[in-house]
Amino acid sequence: MTTIGSSALFTIPQVDFIHEGPYYCQYQTRVSSREFTSPQSATVSFSVIVVLVQPNISLSAPDGGLFWGPQGPEVTRGHSLSLVCSTEPQHQGGSFHLIFDGSNSTRTQLAINHSASFYIPEADYSHQGNYSCVYELTVSSRTFKSTQTAPLTVIIRMVLVQPNISLSAPDGGLFWGPQGPEVTRGHSLSLICSIEPQHQGGSFHLISDGSNSTRTQLAVNHSASFYIPEADYSHQGNYSCVYEVLQTHMDFTMELVGVGHPRK
């Protein structure tokens, strides 16, 4: 107790939960060997809380499917990923909540060495969205939570293999010249776009620089055939294929050295 004039200061050097509750003051003095005590003052109460620092959130891809795009981290569809919540070594124990706004869901794990890892074995579009962490600690039967981290946006991307392009002449008008395939004028030809069986569905775009045109067909059994019933000089040029799937596409092309000078 520290006395300052007609007042006294009571100091608690390290507040803990045992110090919670109501407090009041009472003044006592001795005059002529007699003790006099004042009535009790009004009470004052305070509660003890635990202030938790805001945790951190990070992303890793154990099998190497992580890339950094213009909008943030991108994980290749089908690869694994781990979202890691961590905090400063302020307290022992506790748990982390991983909040995902894509499905309005929350996953919880106990904190081990002040962190928790939330593993997703196979990334898909359903895992795309914003993630954040909250740290929770229970002390003396009371639960305290940290503020929520800023959201970490995860984008799931699809990597498509490069398609193939080939040429056939159903009625036998195909020859191989020094510059590549040549088709006899007036004969039919088919340009075939194909791809490895990586995904179902999708479509192929056949691009011709000779006419600055693009033709599109749905993929059937991972390929599409573009038929030209009667080859003419207007069909001469370079052709390439692009494969596209719904939601995500990456453009890969393979040049085909022109249809050549069609034979007469």
C-alpha positions, 0 to 999 in steps of 0.5 A: 500500500502506498499512502499519498496524503489522504489517499492510498494506492493499492497495486497489483503487479501482475493481474490474473483471473483470481483478481476479478471481482468487486472491490471497495474501500474502508477508512480506519483510524485511531484517535486517543487509543480508540479505533474508528472505521468509516462505512464501506465505499461503493464497489467497483468491479473489473474483469480480466481478459486475454488479448490474443494477437492476430494470427497469420495464414499462409499457403503451401503446395507439398507436391509443387502445384503452387504458382503466383498469379496477378491476383495471388496464389494459384494452385493447379487443379488435382494437386494437394495444398495446405493452409497453415494458421500460426501465431506468436508463442504467446500462450500454450495450447489453444486451437485454430479455426480455418474459415472458408467463405466459398462454402461458409464452412469452418474447420478446427484443429488443435494448435501444435507448436503455435500452428495448425495445418489444414490439408486438402489432398486434391484441389478442385474448383470447390476449394477456390475462394477466401480463407482466414484464421482465428485463434482460440484459447480457453483459460480458467473455463473462459474462452477467448478469440483473436481477431480474424486474419485478412482473407487469403484468396486461393485460385484453382487453375487448370493446366492443359497439355498442348493439343496435337494437329494432324492432316488426312486426305480421305480420298488420297490426295495427300503428298509430302513435299519439301515444305510439308504436306500438300493436298491435291486441289479438288480433293477433300481433307480433314484437319484433326485436333486431338489431346491426351485424355486429361479432361472430359468434354471441352472444345477445339478451335482450329485457327487458320492464318490464311483466312484469319478465321477460326472454326470450333467443334466440341471434343468427341473422344478427346478429338475433333475433325474439321472437314474440307470437302474440296481443297482450293488455294484459299485453304492454303496456309498455316493451321493450329489448334487450341483446346478449351474447357469450361471455366478455365482454359489455356491456349496451346498451339501447334503450327502446321506448315501450310497445305502447300501448293495444291496439286492440279 
